[in-house]
Amino acid sequence: MRFMIFNERAEVQASHGLEFTQFFEHPGWQDQDAHEIVDKVNECIDVAVRQLEESGKGSKKDIKVIGKSQLAMPQARRACAGRAARQHSSSGAAPRGSL
């Protein structure tokens, strides 16, 4: 995951990213620990805001909007959605963590 701070011209002013644990209980399934994700998100936000302030490019109070994206690349989203749909149709049930 990654937290990025952009200015009004869509230029990256600060960012921080971390990996999180993924569990693969069965072929084609993928799951995560929600508590770990929340902890990592908070850490990414804290580090990126600290970078922003230390660079002199802005402060926490300058952040106006926060957006969220599940996957970084639209192609990956389409690929995962297609795979989840195929698994759902062949098994009769959607796997945990599917799109």
N, C-alpha and C positions, 0 to 999 in steps of 0.2 A: 504494500500500500504506500501511497505517497500523498503528502499534503503540500500544495503549492500555493504561493501567494503571488498574484498578478497585479500590475498597475492598470490604470485605465486604458493603456495602449496594448494590453494583453502581453506585456513583457514580464517574464518571471523575475520576481524580486527576491524570493527565498523559497526553499523547498527542503523537505526531509522525507526519506522513505525507509521503511523497515519491512522485513519479511515476517510472515506469521506461519504457524504450523498448520499443515494440511493433512487430513487423515483420509486414507483410502481403504475403507472397510471391505469393499467389494469391487470387482472390476467395473470401471465406469462411474463409480460413486466418488464423491469428494465432499468432505465435511471440515468444519473449523470449530475452534473453541471461541464462542462469542465473547467471553470475558477477556481472553487474550487479545482479540481484535479491538475491543474498546480501550484496553490499556495501550496498545500500539498506536491507535488513532490519537489518543491524548498525548502520547509522547511525540508523535510526528508534529502535531499542532504546536506544542510547547517549543520544540527545537526550531521549527520554521519561524515562529513569531520572534524568538530570541535572535535568530539570524537577521530578520528584518530590522529589528531595533538596533542591533549591534552594527549593521551596515549603514545606519543613518537614513535608510530609504523610507522609513515609516514606523508606525507603532501599532500595537494591538487595536487601539481605538480607531485607526484608519481603515480597518477591515470592515467592509460594508455587507458582503454576501459570502456565504459558504455554499459550495455546490458539491455534489457527490457523484462519482462515477464508479460503477461496479468493475468494469474492465477498461484498460487504457486504450485498446484498439477495437474499433467497430468490427473488424474482421474476426477477432477472437470472440466477440459477443455472438456474431452470427454462427460461427463454428460450434460454440458451446450450446447455443439454443438448438441447433440442428441435431447435435448429438443427444441432448436431453429429450428432444421430441422422439427420436428413434428409439431410445431406451424406454420411454414411457409407452410407446405403442407396442413394443415387443414384450414388455414385462407386465403390462396392465397397471403399473403404479409408477409414479415419478420418484426417482431416487432423492434422498435427502440432499440438500445443497444444490439441486438443479435449478436452472433458470426458469 
